[in-house]
Amino acid sequence: MFDIEAELKKLPNKPGVYIMHDKDDKIIYVGKAISLKNRVRQYFRKNNKTKRIENMVSLIDHFEYIVTDNEAEALILECNLIKKNMPKFNVLLKDDKTYPYIKVNIQADYPDVYVTRRILNDGAKYFGPYANSGAAKEMVDFIKEKFKIRQCRSFKYKDRPCLNYQIKKCFAPCMGYISKEEYRKQINEIVSILEGKIDKLVRDLEQEMQEESSKMNFEKAAYIRDKIIAIQRISAKQKVSNINENDIDVIGIARNDFEICLEVFFVRKSKMIGREHYFYKELLDESNSDIILDFIKQYYIGREILPSKIMVKYDIEDRELIELLLTQQANKKVEIKTPQKGEKLRLVEMAENNAKITLDNKERDSYSVVNEIKEVLGLDKAPRKIETFDISNISGEFMVAGMSVMLDGIIRKKMARRFKIKTVFGQDDPRCMNEVITRRLKQSINNPEGGFGKLPDLIFVDGGITQIHAAQKAISDLGLNILVFGMVKNDKHQTRALINDQKHEYEISDRLKNTITLFQDSVHDTAIEYHRKLRNQSITKSALDDIKDIGTMKKAMLLKKFGSVENIANADVEEIAKIKGINEEMAVEIKKFLS
C-alpha cells in the first residue's frame, strides 16, 4: 500500500523528474523540478491549482521520481518521458508529424535535390522546414525545371540519355554531357536560392547573360534570362515585411471558450516559407506562458534542425535553461525572444491574429453544424458528441459493426471503432445493433476515461425504424437517456433527412446533408472494411491453408497471380503449375481441393 504522506517525507531536495500514476499504474503526469521535495509536495497542499491539476491530483494513486545531476538533465528526461508515455494531464503536442526539408547532397559528384523528412548527419545541406510537402515539392520542381539538374534519384552512367534529356529537362550528366565543374556551378546557384542569397546571384547571372549575348550565344543567354526571371519571381513570394532575420520561428496563441490554438510561422531569409497550427482543449485555465512553455519543450527539444530565434509574446519560465539546451543541440546560438516594439512585435501579433482567425473559422464551421442539428431536432442543447453505428454481414456470416464519432461538428477518424458480433447468430441486424450499442455504452459507464471517452449526446443509426428501436432499448436497459435518430438515404445513397422513432422526418439543409452523408459514409466504410477483412481471412484460411504442401510463400504467389481463391479454382491446371514451386501434380491437388 503506497502511503503518499509517508513518501512525501522521503523526497530528496535535489533536481529530477516526478511521475504520477493512477490506480491502474498508468502514467497520468510527468514534471521536472529543481527540488523534488518542494515541487511534488505542492500538489498535495491546499493552494491555488488549475482545474486540470486538481483533476489530476484526485486520480493520483502513487508516484515515483528520478533524481538527476542538474535541472538541464531533468528537462531533457521530462520531455522524453512525455513523448514516450503521452500522459493525459500533460500539455501534449499531438501532431507528431515530421516536416519536409529540401536536401542537397553536396558530397556527391553530381548532387541531387529532393524532398525528405529524415535529417541525417551526412554532410548534405538541408533547407526548411516547409509546412507541407506540396510547398517543398513546388520549390524542387522549380529548381529542376530551371536548372536542368538530374531528375533520377539513383545516379549511374548510361548507354543513352533518358527522356528528360530529350525534352530538355536535364543536362544528362549520366552521359557526361555536362562537366562536374559546370554541374557544380548549377548546384551552387541552387544553394544560393535556398539560402536566400538572391541579389548577388542575380547580378552574376545578369553579367553572364550579357557576356553570352555579346558572344552571339543567344540560346544560352535566353536560358540565363529565363532563370533570372524565375528566381526573381519565386524570391518575391511570401516576403515578410522588413524583418531582416535569417532563421526564426514565430509562435502566436489565441483562445475561445472551448479551445486554444497555437500558430507557428516559419520565416527563413526574410520569407514566410510556411506555417502550422495546433489545437488544445481543456487548458482554458492554464496561462498562455505555461502553454507556450510546454509547447516549446515538446516541439523543439530533440529536433535535428532548429531556428536561430523563437519569438513569442510572453516571458516563459526556464527560458535561459531551454536556450542553453537548444544551443547545445543545434551547435549554434538559439534564443527565445519576446519583442516589445517594431517589426518583430508586429510579426508576433500577426501570428496571434492568424491563430485567432484559424480558431474562429474552426469554431464557426463546427458551431454551424452542431447548432443546426440542435435547431432541426429541437434539442435543449447543442450535441457536442454524436456517434453513429452500422451493421455489416452477408447472410448472417462474418457479422460486424462500425462506429464513427462526430465531435464538435468534425468527424474524428481516430475515434472510430469496430466490433465483432458475439451474441447474435444468423442475420438479425436489430439484435446486432442492440448488442453493439450496449457494449459501447458500457465502456463509458465502466471507464469514462477509457478509449471510448464520455457518453455521446446523440446517436444516429444507419437503418430504419427497427434499428432505432433496437438502439433505444439498449439505452433504456442501461438506465440512460440518449436520443436516437435514423439517417434516411435517397436513391443516390446520400442522406436526405433524419428520422425519429415515430417515422417523422426532419428536413435538413444541403450543407448538413453533405456533412451527415460523410458521417454515414465513414461508419459504413469502417464496418464494411472490417467485414471484408474477416471474410478474406476466413476464405483464405479455409481454402488454402489446409492444402498439403501449400505454405505461406506458395499461397502468397497464388493469390498475387490470380487475385482470389475463386479465380484459382476457375484456373486451368497448366496455369496453376506455372507458379514457382508448384508442379502439375500439386496443381491437380489444388484444383481438386478447391472444387
Secondary structure, 3 states (H helix, E strand, C coil): CCCHHHHHHHCCCCCEEEEEECCCCCEEEEEEECCHHHHHHHHCCCCCCCHHHHHHHHHCCEEEEEECCCHHHHHHHHHHHHHHHCCCCCCCCCCCCCCCEEEECCCCCCCCEEEECCCCCCCCEEECCCCCHHHHHHHHHHHHHHHCCCCCCCCCCCCCCCHHHHCCCCCCHHHCCCCHHHHHHHHHHHHHHHHCCHHHHHHHHHHHHHHHHHCCCHHHHHHHHHHHHHHHHHHHCCECCCCCCCEEEEEEEEECCCEEEEEEEEEECCEEEEEEEEEEECCCCCCHHHHHHHHHHHHHCCCCCCCCEEECCCCCCCHHHHHHHHHHHHCCCCEEECCCCHHHHHHHHHHHHHHHHHHHHHHHHHHHHHHHHHHHHCCCCCCCEEEEEEEEEECCEEEEEEEEEEECCEECHHHCEEEECCCCCCCCHHHHHHHHHHHHHHHHHHCCCCCCCCCCCEEEECCCHHHHHHHHHHHHHCCCCCEEEEEEECCCCCEEEEECCCCCEEECCHHHHHHHHHHHHHHHHHHHHHHHHHHHHHHHHHHHHCCCCCCHHHHHHHHHHHCCHHHHHHCCHHHHHCCCCCCHHHHHHHHHHHC
